[in-house]
Amino acid sequence: MTTITIELPEPLFEKLERAAQLTKQPVETLVEQSLAGSLPPLLEDIPAEYQKDVFPLLKMDVADLQQEVQQVFPPDRWRGYEMLLEKKRETNLTDEEQAELDILRREADILMLRKGYAAVLLKRRGYRVPSPEQLPIAQ
């Protein structure tokens, strides 16, 4: 553990003390939990193979991040992905089919990581993030 000293405005400290009393936790625990939940996401938390795909989000403005959260997997690509997965359950895929499935899986992974990271960045910047029900889905 590392100890730091910070100065807080009196109203904020009083609020912190009251929250600690209500939750029956030490003030230090509340501060630790609050910091852990509010720190910006680290790119190192993303698997290394996807970091280059997610890194550009850090430079995006709010409008671009909001658009990123709304992205959907192209319907034709999604149908191909589902078809290959179903075929793989029933029989062996050819080398070409397996390669295509791997490409589609990576595309889907990238899309989901980017959407999730964009949502975290928006929330971190104080913007409302749409609920899953409010997001578009592939048709």
PEUR-V640082 format. One record per backbone hydrogen bond with DSSP energy under -1.0 kcal/mol. CO is the residue of the C=O (numbers start at 1). NH is the residue of the N-H. E is the energy in kcal/mol with one decimal. If there is no record, write none. Layout:
co=CO nh=NH e=E
co=CO nh=NH e=E
This chain:
co=9 nh=13 e=-2.3
co=10 nh=14 e=-2.6
co=11 nh=15 e=-1.9
co=12 nh=16 e=-2.3
co=13 nh=17 e=-2.8
co=14 nh=18 e=-2.5
co=15 nh=19 e=-2.4
co=16 nh=20 e=-2.2
co=17 nh=21 e=-2.3
co=18 nh=22 e=-2.6
co=19 nh=23 e=-2.2
co=20 nh=25 e=-2.0
co=26 nh=30 e=-1.7
co=27 nh=31 e=-2.5
co=28 nh=32 e=-2.5
co=29 nh=33 e=-2.7
co=30 nh=34 e=-2.6
co=31 nh=35 e=-2.6
co=32 nh=36 e=-2.5
co=33 nh=37 e=-1.9
co=35 nh=39 e=-1.4
co=42 nh=45 e=-1.8
co=43 nh=46 e=-1.8
co=47 nh=50 e=-2.4
co=50 nh=54 e=-1.4
co=51 nh=55 e=-2.8
co=54 nh=57 e=-1.9
co=55 nh=58 e=-1.8
co=56 nh=59 e=-1.2
co=57 nh=60 e=-1.4
co=61 nh=65 e=-2.3
co=62 nh=66 e=-2.7
co=63 nh=67 e=-2.0
co=64 nh=68 e=-2.2
co=65 nh=69 e=-2.1
co=68 nh=71 e=-1.4
co=74 nh=78 e=-2.5
co=75 nh=79 e=-2.6
co=76 nh=80 e=-1.9
co=77 nh=81 e=-2.2
co=78 nh=82 e=-2.8
co=79 nh=83 e=-2.6
co=80 nh=84 e=-2.4
co=81 nh=85 e=-2.4
co=82 nh=86 e=-2.5
co=83 nh=87 e=-2.5
co=84 nh=88 e=-2.4
co=85 nh=89 e=-1.7
co=86 nh=90 e=-1.3
co=87 nh=91 e=-2.7
co=94 nh=98 e=-2.7
co=95 nh=99 e=-2.3
co=96 nh=100 e=-2.3
co=97 nh=101 e=-2.6
co=98 nh=102 e=-2.5
co=99 nh=103 e=-2.1
co=100 nh=104 e=-2.7
co=101 nh=105 e=-2.6
co=102 nh=106 e=-2.2
co=103 nh=107 e=-2.4
co=104 nh=108 e=-2.4
co=105 nh=109 e=-2.7
co=106 nh=110 e=-2.8
co=107 nh=111 e=-2.5
co=108 nh=112 e=-2.4
co=109 nh=113 e=-2.7
co=110 nh=114 e=-2.8
co=111 nh=115 e=-2.6
co=112 nh=116 e=-2.5
co=113 nh=117 e=-2.7
co=114 nh=118 e=-2.7
co=115 nh=119 e=-2.3
co=116 nh=120 e=-2.1
co=117 nh=121 e=-2.5
co=118 nh=122 e=-2.5
co=119 nh=123 e=-2.6
co=120 nh=124 e=-2.6
co=121 nh=125 e=-1.7
co=122 nh=127 e=-2.6
co=123 nh=126 e=-1.6
co=131 nh=134 e=-1.4
